[in-house]
């Protein structure tokens, strides 16, 4: 198993644009969580999805949205990009919902110009 | 609001020295606590969680509810322990995991 995979690896956008990031969980994992990590900080929780439903939401504006598909893969969408959205976006999968061990992907580096 | 504090941004020790990476938390309920590690050019991965009460790669961490701490310890540091360490808290009930800012551990030969 390749573990959690994310695409793309890097992305450059301009202010005001929209972006979609993708994540495939470990086979058998039904839960996917998204995190934003800015330089010098720990990962900050954005969303958790379990069985295609949102189960947890962090303190992010409505410009951030996500969904989970029947195969448990997930997309994170960010609209109206701001310079401050530049960060590493991490996806993590887990077997169960809630406070379960997170298995992280390599991340997508988003740069907003 | 829940919070995780890792007071040291950088911890530098020599090989064979004891290591303690500090983690303090704030949470009104019963927390679940984790230590994650990120080695150079690798992805973030779980090191240990308090409910398993395991020793992984010689590291241990004890939950002290009185002091609201979950410090990570190792009696004899190895060069391969050099990495970024993150303490994380998950509340029982609503799932909002919180990570600390991380401590960079450097073990000198």
Boltz contact constraints between the chains, C-beta under 6 A:
constraints:
  - contact:
      token1: [A, 41]
      token2: [B, 101]
      max_distance: 6.0
  - contact:
      token1: [A, 42]
      token2: [B, 86]
      max_distance: 6.0
  - contact:
      token1: [A, 42]
      token2: [B, 99]
      max_distance: 6.0
  - contact:
      token1: [A, 42]
      token2: [B, 100]
      max_distance: 6.0
  - contact:
      token1: [A, 42]
      token2: [B, 101]
      max_distance: 6.0
  - contact:
      token1: [A, 42]
      token2: [B, 102]
      max_distance: 6.0
  - contact:
      token1: [A, 43]
      token2: [B, 99]
      max_distance: 6.0
  - contact:
      token1: [A, 45]
      token2: [B, 96]
      max_distance: 6.0
  - contact:
      token1: [A, 45]
      token2: [B, 97]
      max_distance: 6.0
  - contact:
      token1: [A, 48]
      token2: [B, 95]
      max_distance: 6.0
  - contact:
      token1: [A, 56]
      token2: [B, 95]
      max_distance: 6.0
  - contact:
      token1: [A, 56]
      token2: [B, 96]
      max_distance: 6.0
  - contact:
      token1: [A, 98]
      token2: [B, 95]
      max_distance: 6.0
  - contact:
      token1: [A, 99]
      token2: [B, 32]
      max_distance: 6.0
  - contact:
      token1: [A, 99]
      token2: [B, 90]
      max_distance: 6.0
  - contact:
      token1: [A, 101]
      token2: [B, 46]
      max_distance: 6.0
  - contact:
      token1: [A, 104]
      token2: [B, 43]
      max_distance: 6.0
  - contact:
      token1: [A, 104]
      token2: [B, 44]
      max_distance: 6.0
  - contact:
      token1: [A, 106]
      token2: [B, 43]
      max_distance: 6.0
